[in-house]
């Protein structure tokens, strides 16, 4: 497992700050999403699925976020600065942690519903289920909470 404290300090927080999208709640949601989606271990979805990177984003979702970003140069520029890239490409989700983190945050950024509070772990779990994993996804809010607590214990 990747060190959660190092992921937070060297990837998540600096990426969200560079994007101009940092809040304590956003940081916890992005960290919890990585903990649930990949256990901070897997770079490609198990069982042959298409999801990539610590945040297990599917290329189709990546491309949808890319269409959103295309019309928002300040967000695109923030992704490019945070991740050191000159274009958006789903192949970066595996090997470029700031890139994958940024795409996760922008995916949540598009949701009009406000984020739960930074300490509202149950609220975040349900937010993740509605807006990241979706009703069709296998994950549950209770699994997200367990993964989040496991990650926090490892910090």
N, C-alpha and C positions, 0 to 999 in steps of 0.2 A: 504494500500500500504506500502510496505517495504520502509524504508528511503533510497533514492538513495545515499545520501552522506555517510551513514554508509555502504551500500553495496559496494560503490567505495573504501572507506578507509579501511574496515576490511575484504573484500573478494576479490574484483576484482584486485586491485593493488597488494596486497601481493601475490595472486595466480599467477599473470602474472610474477611478479618479481621472485618468486620461480621457475617457469618454465623456466626462462631466455628468456621469450617472451614478455616482457613489452616494449611498446612504447606508446606515448601519443595517437597515432592513434588506436592502438590495444585496449587500455583502452576505448576509446570512442565507438569503434565498438562493443565491448563486452557489455558495458553498454546500448548502443542503442538497441542491439539485445534483451537483457532482457526486456527492456522497451516495445518494440514492441511485443515480443512473449508472454509475460505473464502479461504485465502492472505492473510488480513487485508485483503481487498478486497471480496468479494462479500457483499451483504446478502440476496440471494434466490438459491436454487439455480439453477444453470445447467441447461440442457436441460429447463426446464419443471417441475422437481420442486417439492415443497411445502416444502422446508427453508428456514428463515428465520434471518437474523442472522449475525454472524461465526462463531458456533458451529454454524450450519446445523442447528438443531433443527427437527424436523417438528412441526406442530401436534398431531398425535396423541401424540407423545412428551411434548410440553409438558403436555398434558392428563393424561397418566399421572403425571407428576411432580406436577402440581397435586393429584391425588387423594391422593398420598402426603403432601404438605405439609398438606392439609386437616386431618389428624389430628395434626399436629405444630405447635402454635401458635408455639413458639419459632423454628422454621425459617421459618414463614410470616412472622412478625414481622421476622425478620432480612432476608428478601427485601424486604419492604415498606420497611424502613429503608434498606437498601443502594441500592434502586432508586427510592425516592420514589414508590411506587405504593400504592394502597389495595386492589387486587385483582389476581389473576393473570389475564393475558390474553395469548394467543399473539401478538397484534398488537404487543406491546411488544418482541418478540424482535428486530425490525428496528431500531428507533430508540432503544432504551434499553439501552446497553451494560452497565451494571451488572446490569440485569434478566436479559439473555441470559447473562451470565457466571454469575450466581447459579443460574439454571436448569441450566446445564451442570454446575456443581459439585454441586448437589443430585442430579442424575441419577447422577453417579459416587458420591456419598455413600451412596446406597441399596445399592450393591454390597457384599456381605459380604466379598468377597476384598480383602485389604489392598492399598493402593497400592504399586507398586514404589518403590524408593528414588529420591530426587531426581536422582541422576546415572545411573540405570539407564534410558537412553533406549530401548534395545531392549525392555526390560520394559514401559515405558510405551506403546510402539507396539503391542505385543501386547495390553496392557490396553485401550487405545482400541479396537482391532479387536474384541475380545470383547464389550466393554460399551457402546460408543458407536456404532460403525459397524456392527457385527454381521456374522455370516457372510454374510448376503445383500448387504451393502454392497459397492460397487465398490472402495473404498480398500484398500490393503495396508499392512502394517507398514513395509515398505521405503519407501513413499511418505511415511508419517508421519515417519519418521526424516529423510528428505530435506527435507521441509517444516520440520521442527523446526530442522535445521541452517541452512537458509536464513533462518529467522526470527532465530536467534541471531546470524548474521553481520550482519543488518540492525540489531541492537540497538546 
